[in-house]
């Protein structure tokens, strides 16, 4: 039984990444959301173009890897290329949620005043 991306000839994966084994950025983990910032251009690597087409709406790195049938490590390298070129933007969903979870400064001041009054 063949597993896409895992049983591929290693030469293909080596070619896809230009021989690199690590992404140029640590911006991507499995749940990082990727959104296209520009359309594919003629002559672009087919995997890069496919990523740009599928990420017109936010898509997680793990979903991109599954859709392409490639290992996540390879997809992270391809995404790093696109991020460096300004063709995609990436954000971690936890970073957006964290800003909403911070308490209001006025509320913190009221709590502090209340504690001092005790």
C-alpha positions in Angstrom: 0.0 0.0 0.0 1.4 3.4 -1.0 1.2 6.4 1.3 1.4 9.7 -0.5 4.3 11.8 0.6 5.9 9.1 2.6 6.7 6.5 0.0 7.5 9.0 -2.7 11.0 8.8 -4.2 13.2 10.9 -1.8 14.6 12.7 -4.9 11.1 14.3 -5.5 11.0 15.7 -2.0 14.6 16.9 -2.2 13.7 18.6 -5.5 10.5 20.2 -4.0 12.5 21.9 -1.3 15.7 22.7 -3.2 17.6 20.3 -1.0 16.6 22.0 2.3 15.5 20.0 5.3 14.4 22.8 7.5 12.1 25.9 6.9 13.7 29.3 6.9 11.2 30.4 9.6 9.7 28.9 12.7 6.4 30.7 12.0 4.5 27.4 11.2 3.2 24.7 13.4 0.4 22.3 12.7 -2.4 24.7 13.5 -1.0 27.9 12.1 -3.5 29.5 9.7 -2.3 30.5 6.3 -4.0 33.0 4.0 -3.1 33.9 0.4 -1.9 37.5 -0.2 -1.4 37.2 -4.0 -2.4 35.0 -6.8 -0.1 32.4 -8.4 2.0 33.6 -11.3 3.1 31.8 -14.4 6.3 29.8 -13.9 5.8 29.3 -10.2 6.5 25.9 -8.7 3.3 23.9 -9.0 3.1 23.2 -5.2 3.5 26.9 -4.4 0.7 27.7 -6.8 -1.5 25.0 -5.4 -1.0 26.4 -1.9 -1.9 29.9 -3.0 -5.1 28.6 -4.6 -6.2 26.5 -1.6 -5.5 29.2 1.0 -7.8 31.9 -0.4 -9.6 31.2 2.9 -7.7 30.5 6.1 -6.3 27.0 6.2 -4.2 25.2 8.8 -0.8 23.8 7.9 -1.9 20.3 8.6 -4.8 20.7 6.2 -2.5 21.9 3.5 -0.2 19.0 4.0 -3.2 16.5 3.8 -4.6 18.2 0.7 -1.2 18.1 -1.1 -0.4 14.6 0.1 3.0 15.8 1.4 4.7 15.5 4.8 4.2 18.5 7.1 7.9 19.1 7.2 8.0 19.6 3.4 4.9 21.8 3.5 6.5 24.0 6.2 9.5 24.6 3.9 7.2 25.5 1.0 5.2 27.8 3.2 8.4 29.5 4.4 9.3 30.3 0.8 5.9 31.8 0.2 6.0 33.8 3.5 9.5 35.2 2.6 8.2 36.3 -0.8 5.2 38.0 0.8 2.7 35.8 -1.0 1.0 34.5 2.2 0.4 35.6 5.7 0.4 33.3 8.7 -1.0 33.6 12.2 -1.4 31.2 15.0 -5.0 31.0 16.3 -3.8 31.1 19.9 -2.1 34.5 19.4 -5.4 36.0 18.3 -7.3 34.4 21.2 -4.8 35.6 23.8 -5.4 39.3 23.1 -9.2 38.8 23.8 -8.5 37.0 27.1 -6.5 39.8 28.7 -8.5 41.6 31.4 -9.5 45.2 31.1 -7.0 47.6 32.7 -9.9 49.5 34.4 -11.1 46.3 36.0 -7.6 45.5 37.3 -7.3 48.9 38.8 -10.7 48.5 40.5 -9.6 45.2 41.9 -6.3 46.7 43.2 -8.2 49.6 44.9 -10.5 47.0 46.4 -7.7 45.0 47.8 -6.0 48.0 49.2 -9.2 49.0 51.0 -9.3 45.6 52.7 
